[in-house]
Amino acid sequence: MNKELFERKISSEKIFKGEIVELYVDKVKLPNNKIVTREKVTHPGAVGIVPISKEGKIMLVKQFRYPLGSTLLEIPAGKLGKGEDPRD
């Protein structure tokens, strides 16, 4: 870790807890000793695979993404549960 760029957390306040994400507002001290606010979103993580057919083609799935209001082509993926190992 580059100590010249390190930001030390002074305090953290959880301001939102949803089904999937949590939102925090942190106060941090910069290397120049200035105190600033950082917003942080935490998520339990996700896992994805890149399936390849016998013909060498990458297979994708169509997935509706609510925040975008549209459908995307993506690799097959899913959210991890808290403490779930992505290798399972």
Biopython code that builds the backbone (N, CA, C, O; Angstrom):
import numpy as np
from Bio.PDB.StructureBuilder import StructureBuilder

atoms = [
    (1, "MET", "N", (0.840, -1.182, 0.000)),
    (1, "MET", "CA", (0.000, 0.000, 0.000)),
    (1, "MET", "C", (0.884, 1.244, 0.000)),
    (1, "MET", "O", (1.877, 1.318, 0.724)),
    (2, "ASN", "N", (0.507, 2.212, -0.820)),
    (2, "ASN", "CA", (1.241, 3.464, -0.902)),
    (2, "ASN", "C", (0.756, 4.402, 0.202)),
    (2, "ASN", "O", (-0.340, 4.956, 0.114)),
    (3, "LYS", "N", (1.570, 4.577, 1.236)),
    (3, "LYS", "CA", (1.166, 5.399, 2.386)),
    (3, "LYS", "C", (0.950, 6.859, 2.006)),
    (3, "LYS", "O", (0.220, 7.572, 2.695)),
    (4, "GLU", "N", (1.571, 7.315, 0.922)),
    (4, "GLU", "CA", (1.392, 8.699, 0.489)),
    (4, "GLU", "C", (-0.040, 8.957, 0.035)),
    (4, "GLU", "O", (-0.492, 10.102, 0.038)),
    (5, "LEU", "N", (-0.760, 7.902, -0.355)),
    (5, "LEU", "CA", (-2.124, 8.052, -0.853)),
    (5, "LEU", "C", (-3.174, 7.537, 0.123)),
    (5, "LEU", "O", (-4.370, 7.659, -0.141)),
    (6, "PHE", "N", (-2.749, 6.966, 1.242)),
    (6, "PHE", "CA", (-3.665, 6.317, 2.177)),
    (6, "PHE", "C", (-4.603, 7.311, 2.844)),
    (6, "PHE", "O", (-4.182, 8.386, 3.273)),
    (7, "GLU", "N", (-5.881, 6.943, 2.927)),
    (7, "GLU", "CA", (-6.888, 7.737, 3.631)),
    (7, "GLU", "C", (-7.335, 6.941, 4.850)),
    (7, "GLU", "O", (-7.826, 5.821, 4.709)),
    (8, "ARG", "N", (-7.171, 7.510, 6.057)),
    (8, "ARG", "CA", (-7.496, 6.809, 7.297)),
    (8, "ARG", "C", (-8.921, 7.127, 7.726)),
    (8, "ARG", "O", (-9.292, 8.292, 7.869)),
    (9, "LYS", "N", (-9.718, 6.079, 7.931)),
    (9, "LYS", "CA", (-11.100, 6.263, 8.371)),
    (9, "LYS", "C", (-11.123, 6.731, 9.814)),
    (9, "LYS", "O", (-10.477, 6.143, 10.681)),
    (10, "ILE", "N", (-11.874, 7.797, 10.063)),
    (10, "ILE", "CA", (-12.037, 8.347, 11.405)),
    (10, "ILE", "C", (-13.363, 7.890, 11.998)),
    (10, "ILE", "O", (-13.433, 7.514, 13.168)),
    (11, "SER", "N", (-14.418, 7.924, 11.180)),
    (11, "SER", "CA", (-15.736, 7.496, 11.644)),
    (11, "SER", "C", (-16.540, 6.986, 10.456)),
    (11, "SER", "O", (-16.234, 7.270, 9.298)),
    (12, "SER", "N", (-17.576, 6.225, 10.783)),
    (12, "SER", "CA", (-18.437, 5.662, 9.747)),
    (12, "SER", "C", (-19.862, 5.617, 10.277)),
    (12, "SER", "O", (-20.100, 5.208, 11.413)),
    (13, "GLU", "N", (-20.808, 6.043, 9.443)),
    (13, "GLU", "CA", (-22.214, 6.012, 9.829)),
    (13, "GLU", "C", (-23.016, 5.320, 8.732)),
    (13, "GLU", "O", (-22.990, 5.734, 7.573)),
    (14, "LYS", "N", (-23.734, 4.251, 9.115)),
    (14, "LYS", "CA", (-24.604, 3.577, 8.155)),
    (14, "LYS", "C", (-25.865, 4.414, 8.018)),
    (14, "LYS", "O", (-26.565, 4.657, 9.002)),
    (15, "ILE", "N", (-26.159, 4.861, 6.785)),
    (15, "ILE", "CA", (-27.333, 5.710, 6.589)),
    (15, "ILE", "C", (-28.451, 4.997, 5.836)),
    (15, "ILE", "O", (-29.567, 5.508, 5.743)),
    (16, "PHE", "N", (-28.148, 3.810, 5.297)),
    (16, "PHE", "CA", (-29.190, 3.054, 4.596)),
    (16, "PHE", "C", (-28.840, 1.579, 4.630)),
    (16, "PHE", "O", (-27.687, 1.200, 4.423)),
    (17, "LYS", "N", (-29.853, 0.736, 4.894)),
    (17, "LYS", "CA", (-29.681, -0.716, 4.819)),
    (17, "LYS", "C", (-30.825, -1.255, 3.981)),
    (17, "LYS", "O", (-31.984, -1.207, 4.393)),
    (18, "GLY", "N", (-30.499, -1.765, 2.813)),
    (18, "GLY", "CA", (-31.493, -2.346, 1.926)),
    (18, "GLY", "C", (-31.390, -3.857, 1.915)),
    (18, "GLY", "O", (-30.662, -4.447, 2.713)),
    (19, "GLU", "N", (-32.116, -4.473, 1.013)),
    (19, "GLU", "CA", (-32.080, -5.932, 0.867)),
    (19, "GLU", "C", (-30.733, -6.400, 0.327)),
    (19, "GLU", "O", (-30.285, -7.499, 0.652)),
    (20, "ILE", "N", (-30.083, -5.575, -0.496)),
    (20, "ILE", "CA", (-28.851, -5.990, -1.165)),
    (20, "ILE", "C", (-27.648, -5.141, -0.767)),
    (20, "ILE", "O", (-26.550, -5.671, -0.597)),
    (21, "VAL", "N", (-27.839, -3.844, -0.616)),
    (21, "VAL", "CA", (-26.708, -2.951, -0.352)),
    (21, "VAL", "C", (-26.890, -2.189, 0.954)),
    (21, "VAL", "O", (-27.998, -2.064, 1.477)),
    (22, "GLU", "N", (-25.773, -1.687, 1.464)),
    (22, "GLU", "CA", (-25.768, -0.771, 2.602)),
    (22, "GLU", "C", (-24.978, 0.459, 2.179)),
    (22, "GLU", "O", (-24.005, 0.351, 1.432)),
    (23, "LEU", "N", (-25.396, 1.628, 2.656)),
    (23, "LEU", "CA", (-24.729, 2.877, 2.313)),
    (23, "LEU", "C", (-24.180, 3.518, 3.581)),
    (23, "LEU", "O", (-24.885, 3.667, 4.579)),
    (24, "TYR", "N", (-22.904, 3.895, 3.516)),
    (24, "TYR", "CA", (-22.214, 4.513, 4.650)),
    (24, "TYR", "C", (-21.693, 5.891, 4.255)),
    (24, "TYR", "O", (-21.354, 6.131, 3.096)),
    (25, "VAL", "N", (-21.635, 6.789, 5.231)),
    (25, "VAL", "CA", (-20.941, 8.061, 5.082)),
    (25, "VAL", "C", (-19.784, 8.018, 6.074)),
    (25, "VAL", "O", (-19.989, 7.940, 7.285)),
    (26, "ASP", "N", (-18.574, 8.069, 5.544)),
    (26, "ASP", "CA", (-17.360, 7.984, 6.356)),
    (26, "ASP", "C", (-16.642, 9.329, 6.382)),
    (26, "ASP", "O", (-16.644, 10.069, 5.399)),
    (27, "LYS", "N", (-16.035, 9.626, 7.510)),
    (27, "LYS", "CA", (-15.104, 10.751, 7.613)),
    (27, "LYS", "C", (-13.714, 10.141, 7.552)),
    (27, "LYS", "O", (-13.411, 9.196, 8.280)),
    (28, "VAL", "N", (-12.865, 10.688, 6.677)),
    (28, "VAL", "CA", (-11.510, 10.167, 6.536)),
    (28, "VAL", "C", (-10.498, 11.306, 6.600)),
    (28, "VAL", "O", (-10.793, 12.459, 6.284)),
    (29, "LYS", "N", (-9.293, 10.933, 7.023)),
    (29, "LYS", "CA", (-8.191, 11.894, 7.084)),
    (29, "LYS", "C", (-7.268, 11.621, 5.905)),
    (29, "LYS", "O", (-6.774, 10.506, 5.736)),
    (30, "LEU", "N", (-7.042, 12.641, 5.095)),
    (30, "LEU", "CA", (-6.168, 12.528, 3.934)),
    (30, "LEU", "C", (-4.704, 12.631, 4.352)),
    (30, "LEU", "O", (-4.413, 13.051, 5.472)),
    (31, "PRO", "N", (-3.783, 12.258, 3.476)),
    (31, "PRO", "CA", (-2.359, 12.376, 3.794)),
    (31, "PRO", "C", (-1.929, 13.804, 4.155)),
    (31, "PRO", "O", (-0.951, 13.991, 4.878)),
    (32, "ASN", "N", (-2.661, 14.816, 3.650)),
    (32, "ASN", "CA", (-2.319, 16.208, 3.976)),
    (32, "ASN", "C", (-3.013, 16.682, 5.257)),
    (32, "ASN", "O", (-3.019, 17.873, 5.568)),
    (33, "ASN", "N", (-3.606, 15.715, 6.007)),
    (33, "ASN", "CA", (-4.306, 15.945, 7.278)),
    (33, "ASN", "C", (-5.681, 16.595, 7.139)),
    (33, "ASN", "O", (-6.320, 16.892, 8.149)),
    (34, "LYS", "N", (-6.139, 16.818, 5.941)),
    (34, "LYS", "CA", (-7.478, 17.366, 5.728)),
    (34, "LYS", "C", (-8.508, 16.274, 6.000)),
    (34, "LYS", "O", (-8.295, 15.116, 5.642)),
    (35, "ILE", "N", (-9.630, 16.641, 6.634)),
    (35, "ILE", "CA", (-10.724, 15.713, 6.912)),
    (35, "ILE", "C", (-11.785, 15.904, 5.829)),
    (35, "ILE", "O", (-12.236, 17.023, 5.580)),
    (36, "VAL", "N", (-12.180, 14.801, 5.187)),
    (36, "VAL", "CA", (-13.187, 14.854, 4.124)),
    (36, "VAL", "C", (-14.219, 13.749, 4.335)),
    (36, "VAL", "O", (-14.020, 12.838, 5.138)),
    (37, "THR", "N", (-15.315, 13.847, 3.604)),
    (37, "THR", "CA", (-16.385, 12.855, 3.661)),
    (37, "THR", "C", (-16.296, 11.946, 2.446)),
    (37, "THR", "O", (-16.053, 12.403, 1.329)),
    (38, "ARG", "N", (-16.496, 10.661, 2.676)),
    (38, "ARG", "CA", (-16.545, 9.666, 1.601)),
    (38, "ARG", "C", (-17.843, 8.895, 1.740)),
    (38, "ARG", "O", (-18.261, 8.565, 2.849)),
    (39, "GLU", "N", (-18.482, 8.606, 0.609)),
    (39, "GLU", "CA", (-19.681, 7.773, 0.596)),
    (39, "GLU", "C", (-19.282, 6.391, 0.098)),
    (39, "GLU", "O", (-18.547, 6.261, -0.881)),
    (40, "LYS", "N", (-19.777, 5.356, 0.785)),
    (40, "LYS", "CA", (-19.361, 3.991, 0.462)),
    (40, "LYS", "C", (-20.583, 3.087, 0.399)),
    (40, "LYS", "O", (-21.432, 3.109, 1.290)),
    (41, "VAL", "N", (-20.663, 2.295, -0.662)),
    (41, "VAL", "CA", (-21.721, 1.300, -0.809)),
    (41, "VAL", "C", (-21.089, -0.072, -0.609)),
    (41, "VAL", "O", (-20.065, -0.379, -1.218)),
    (42, "THR", "N", (-21.697, -0.900, 0.244)),
    (42, "THR", "CA", (-21.209, -2.267, 0.409)),
    (42, "THR", "C", (-22.239, -3.232, -0.155)),
    (42, "THR", "O", (-23.440, -2.963, -0.149)),
    (43, "HIS", "N", (-21.744, -4.351, -0.638)),
    (43, "HIS", "CA", (-22.549, -5.365, -1.323)),
    (43, "HIS", "C", (-21.893, -6.706, -1.003)),
    (43, "HIS", "O", (-20.666, -6.775, -0.939)),
    (44, "PRO", "N", (-22.665, -7.772, -0.800)),
    (44, "PRO", "CA", (-22.044, -9.047, -0.441)),
    (44, "PRO", "C", (-21.204, -9.668, -1.554)),
    (44, "PRO", "O", (-20.463, -10.619, -1.304)),
    (45, "GLY", "N", (-21.306, -9.155, -2.759)),
    (45, "GLY", "CA", (-20.496, -9.660, -3.859)),
    (45, "GLY", "C", (-21.325, -10.424, -4.874)),
    (45, "GLY", "O", (-22.523, -10.643, -4.696)),
    (46, "ALA", "N", (-20.664, -10.815, -5.921)),
    (46, "ALA", "CA", (-21.323, -11.550, -6.996)),
    (46, "ALA", "C", (-20.312, -12.498, -7.621)),
    (46, "ALA", "O", (-19.106, -12.393, -7.394)),
    (47, "VAL", "N", (-20.828, -13.411, -8.400)),
    (47, "VAL", "CA", (-19.973, -14.358, -9.098)),
    (47, "VAL", "C", (-20.506, -14.512, -10.515)),
    (47, "VAL", "O", (-21.715, -14.458, -10.741)),
    (48, "GLY", "N", (-19.607, -14.703, -11.459)),
    (48, "GLY", "CA", (-20.012, -14.907, -12.848)),
    (48, "GLY", "C", (-19.153, -15.975, -13.496)),
    (48, "GLY", "O", (-18.058, -16.292, -13.030)),
    (49, "ILE", "N", (-19.675, -16.519, -14.579)),
    (49, "ILE", "CA", (-18.906, -17.503, -15.342)),
    (49, "ILE", "C", (-18.891, -17.068, -16.802)),
    (49, "ILE", "O", (-19.759, -16.312, -17.239)),
    (50, "VAL", "N", (-17.911, -17.541, -17.549)),
    (50, "VAL", "CA", (-17.841, -17.279, -18.981)),
    (50, "VAL", "C", (-17.948, -18.629, -19.685)),
    (50, "VAL", "O", (-16.938, -19.285, -19.940)),
    (51, "PRO", "N", (-19.195, -19.046, -20.002)),
    (51, "PRO", "CA", (-19.360, -20.340, -20.665)),
    (51, "PRO", "C", (-18.937, -20.256, -22.133)),
    (51, "PRO", "O", (-19.283, -19.310, -22.841)),
    (52, "ILE", "N", (-18.188, -21.258, -22.572)),
    (52, "ILE", "CA", (-17.707, -21.312, -23.954)),
    (52, "ILE", "C", (-18.197, -22.612, -24.572)),
    (52, "ILE", "O", (-18.009, -23.692, -24.012)),
    (53, "SER", "N", (-18.830, -22.492, -25.740)),
    (53, "SER", "CA", (-19.370, -23.672, -26.428)),
    (53, "SER", "C", (-18.240, -24.495, -27.029)),
    (53, "SER", "O", (-17.092, -24.052, -27.079)),
    (54, "LYS", "N", (-18.575, -25.699, -27.485)),
    (54, "LYS", "CA", (-17.584, -26.564, -28.140)),
    (54, "LYS", "C", (-17.002, -25.898, -29.377)),
    (54, "LYS", "O", (-15.885, -26.204, -29.794)),
    (55, "GLU", "N", (-17.775, -24.979, -29.960)),
    (55, "GLU", "CA", (-17.316, -24.259, -31.153)),
    (55, "GLU", "C", (-16.456, -23.042, -30.799)),
    (55, "GLU", "O", (-15.988, -22.333, -31.689)),
    (56, "GLY", "N", (-16.250, -22.800, -29.504)),
    (56, "GLY", "CA", (-15.423, -21.687, -29.061)),
    (56, "GLY", "C", (-16.156, -20.363, -28.953)),
    (56, "GLY", "O", (-15.525, -19.310, -28.865)),
    (57, "LYS", "N", (-17.496, -20.406, -28.957)),
    (57, "LYS", "CA", (-18.280, -19.179, -28.843)),
    (57, "LYS", "C", (-18.632, -18.913, -27.381)),
    (57, "LYS", "O", (-18.993, -19.824, -26.635)),
    (58, "ILE", "N", (-18.519, -17.658, -26.994)),
    (58, "ILE", "CA", (-18.906, -17.258, -25.638)),
    (58, "ILE", "C", (-20.420, -17.134, -25.593)),
    (58, "ILE", "O", (-21.030, -16.514, -26.464)),
    (59, "MET", "N", (-21.023, -17.733, -24.562)),
    (59, "MET", "CA", (-22.476, -17.687, -24.419)),
    (59, "MET", "C", (-22.860, -16.594, -23.428)),
    (59, "MET", "O", (-22.274, -16.475, -22.352)),
    (60, "LEU", "N", (-23.856, -15.798, -23.813)),
    (60, "LEU", "CA", (-24.347, -14.707, -22.979)),
    (60, "LEU", "C", (-25.825, -14.914, -22.690)),
    (60, "LEU", "O", (-26.503, -15.675, -23.380)),
    (61, "VAL", "N", (-26.316, -14.233, -21.669)),
    (61, "VAL", "CA", (-27.740, -14.280, -21.334)),
    (61, "VAL", "C", (-28.305, -12.865, -21.425)),
    (61, "VAL", "O", (-27.598, -11.880, -21.215)),
    (62, "LYS", "N", (-29.593, -12.790, -21.744)),
    (62, "LYS", "CA", (-30.298, -11.510, -21.761)),
    (62, "LYS", "C", (-30.842, -11.278, -20.363)),
    (62, "LYS", "O", (-31.523, -12.141, -19.808)),
    (63, "GLN", "N", (-30.548, -10.118, -19.789)),
    (63, "GLN", "CA", (-30.946, -9.830, -18.411)),
    (63, "GLN", "C", (-31.521, -8.422, -18.328)),
    (63, "GLN", "O", (-30.882, -7.461, -18.758)),
    (64, "PHE", "N", (-32.736, -8.296, -17.774)),
    (64, "PHE", "CA", (-33.308, -6.969, -17.554)),
    (64, "PHE", "C", (-32.633, -6.340, -16.343)),
    (64, "PHE", "O", (-32.504, -6.973, -15.296)),
    (65, "ARG", "N", (-32.207, -5.099, -16.492)),
    (65, "ARG", "CA", (-31.567, -4.360, -15.398)),
    (65, "ARG", "C", (-32.428, -3.152, -15.050)),
    (65, "ARG", "O", (-32.484, -2.174, -15.796)),
    (66, "TYR", "N", (-33.096, -3.240, -13.904)),
    (66, "TYR", "CA", (-34.046, -2.214, -13.482)),
    (66, "TYR", "C", (-33.467, -0.799, -13.487)),
    (66, "TYR", "O", (-34.110, 0.103, -14.024)),
    (67, "PRO", "N", (-32.259, -0.558, -12.904)),
    (67, "PRO", "CA", (-31.755, 0.825, -12.883)),
    (67, "PRO", "C", (-31.603, 1.434, -14.280)),
    (67, "PRO", "O", (-31.728, 2.647, -14.448)),
    (68, "LEU", "N", (-31.334, 0.597, -15.272)),
    (68, "LEU", "CA", (-31.179, 1.090, -16.641)),
    (68, "LEU", "C", (-32.495, 1.101, -17.400)),
    (68, "LEU", "O", (-32.635, 1.795, -18.407)),
    (69, "GLY", "N", (-33.456, 0.331, -16.914)),
    (69, "GLY", "CA", (-34.740, 0.233, -17.592)),
    (69, "GLY", "C", (-34.651, -0.465, -18.930)),
    (69, "GLY", "O", (-35.464, -0.217, -19.821)),
    (70, "SER", "N", (-33.660, -1.341, -19.079)),
    (70, "SER", "CA", (-33.504, -2.048, -20.349)),
    (70, "SER", "C", (-32.838, -3.403, -20.133)),
    (70, "SER", "O", (-32.411, -3.754, -19.033)),
    (71, "THR", "N", (-32.772, -4.139, -21.224)),
    (71, "THR", "CA", (-32.187, -5.474, -21.209)),
    (71, "THR", "C", (-30.749, -5.399, -21.718)),
    (71, "THR", "O", (-30.452, -4.668, -22.662)),
    (72, "LEU", "N", (-29.861, -6.164, -21.080)),
    (72, "LEU", "CA", (-28.453, -6.218, -21.473)),
    (72, "LEU", "C", (-28.059, -7.646, -21.803)),
    (72, "LEU", "O", (-28.692, -8.593, -21.336)),
    (73, "LEU", "N", (-27.015, -7.804, -22.604)),
    (73, "LEU", "CA", (-26.389, -9.110, -22.799)),
    (73, "LEU", "C", (-25.227, -9.198, -21.822)),
    (73, "LEU", "O", (-24.376, -8.309, -21.783)),
    (74, "GLU", "N", (-25.188, -10.271, -21.031)),
    (74, "GLU", "CA", (-24.181, -10.412, -19.977)),
    (74, "GLU", "C", (-23.717, -11.855, -19.876)),
    (74, "GLU", "O", (-24.336, -12.769, -20.422)),
    (75, "ILE", "N", (-22.611, -12.035, -19.163)),
    (75, "ILE", "CA", (-22.235, -13.392, -18.776)),
    (75, "ILE", "C", (-23.212, -13.836, -17.688)),
    (75, "ILE", "O", (-23.724, -12.991, -16.954)),
    (76, "PRO", "N", (-23.486, -15.134, -17.562)),
    (76, "PRO", "CA", (-24.345, -15.599, -16.466)),
    (76, "PRO", "C", (-23.689, -15.257, -15.118)),
    (76, "PRO", "O", (-22.506, -15.519, -14.904)),
    (77, "ALA", "N", (-24.476, -14.675, -14.232)),
    (77, "ALA", "CA", (-23.934, -14.227, -12.946)),
    (77, "ALA", "C", (-25.030, -14.209, -11.899)),
    (77, "ALA", "O", (-26.215, -14.323, -12.213)),
    (78, "GLY", "N", (-24.616, -14.066, -10.655)),
    (78, "GLY", "CA", (-25.581, -13.979, -9.571)),
    (78, "GLY", "C", (-24.966, -13.372, -8.334)),
    (78, "GLY", "O", (-23.745, -13.342, -8.176)),
    (79, "LYS", "N", (-25.837, -12.884, -7.448)),
    (79, "LYS", "CA", (-25.392, -12.288, -6.186)),
    (79, "LYS", "C", (-24.985, -13.388, -5.211)),
    (79, "LYS", "O", (-25.533, -14.490, -5.228)),
    (80, "LEU", "N", (-24.029, -13.070, -4.379)),
    (80, "LEU", "CA", (-23.629, -13.970, -3.301)),
    (80, "LEU", "C", (-24.428, -13.634, -2.052)),
    (80, "LEU", "O", (-24.749, -12.472, -1.804)),
    (81, "GLY", "N", (-24.744, -14.645, -1.276)),
    (81, "GLY", "CA", (-25.328, -14.420, 0.037)),
    (81, "GLY", "C", (-24.222, -14.047, 1.007)),
    (81, "GLY", "O", (-23.047, -14.293, 0.732)),
    (82, "LYS", "N", (-24.585, -13.453, 2.142)),
    (82, "LYS", "CA", (-23.576, -13.087, 3.142)),
    (82, "LYS", "C", (-22.800, -14.323, 3.567)),
    (82, "LYS", "O", (-23.386, -15.321, 3.986)),
    (83, "GLY", "N", (-21.476, -14.252, 3.458)),
    (83, "GLY", "CA", (-20.622, -15.353, 3.858)),
    (83, "GLY", "C", (-20.534, -16.492, 2.851)),
    (83, "GLY", "O", (-19.812, -17.461, 3.087)),
    (84, "GLU", "N", (-21.249, -16.399, 1.739)),
    (84, "GLU", "CA", (-21.241, -17.469, 0.737)),
    (84, "GLU", "C", (-19.933, -17.447, -0.050)),
    (84, "GLU", "O", (-19.460, -16.382, -0.448)),
    (85, "ASP", "N", (-19.358, -18.613, -0.271)),
    (85, "ASP", "CA", (-18.114, -18.749, -1.018)),
    (85, "ASP", "C", (-18.442, -18.811, -2.510)),
    (85, "ASP", "O", (-19.244, -19.651, -2.916)),
    (86, "PRO", "N", (-17.849, -17.951, -3.336)),
    (86, "PRO", "CA", (-18.162, -17.946, -4.768)),
    (86, "PRO", "C", (-17.779, -19.239, -5.482)),
    (86, "PRO", "O", (-18.243, -19.489, -6.594)),
    (87, "ARG", "N", (-16.945, -20.054, -4.864)),
    (87, "ARG", "CA", (-16.540, -21.321, -5.490)),
    (87, "ARG", "C", (-17.566, -22.425, -5.286)),
    (87, "ARG", "O", (-17.468, -23.483, -5.908)),
    (88, "ASP", "N", (-18.556, -22.191, -4.416)),
    (88, "ASP", "CA", (-19.573, -23.219, -4.139)),
    (88, "ASP", "C", (-20.650, -23.252, -5.200)),
    (88, "ASP", "O", (-21.576, -24.058, -5.115)),
]
sb = StructureBuilder()
sb.init_structure("model")
sb.init_model(0)
sb.init_chain("A")
sb.init_seg("    ")
for serial, (resi, resn, name, xyz) in enumerate(atoms, 1):
    if name == "N":
        sb.init_residue(resn, " ", resi, " ")
    sb.init_atom(name, np.array(xyz, "f"), 0.0, 1.0, " ", f" {name:<3s}", serial, name[0])
structure = sb.get_structure()
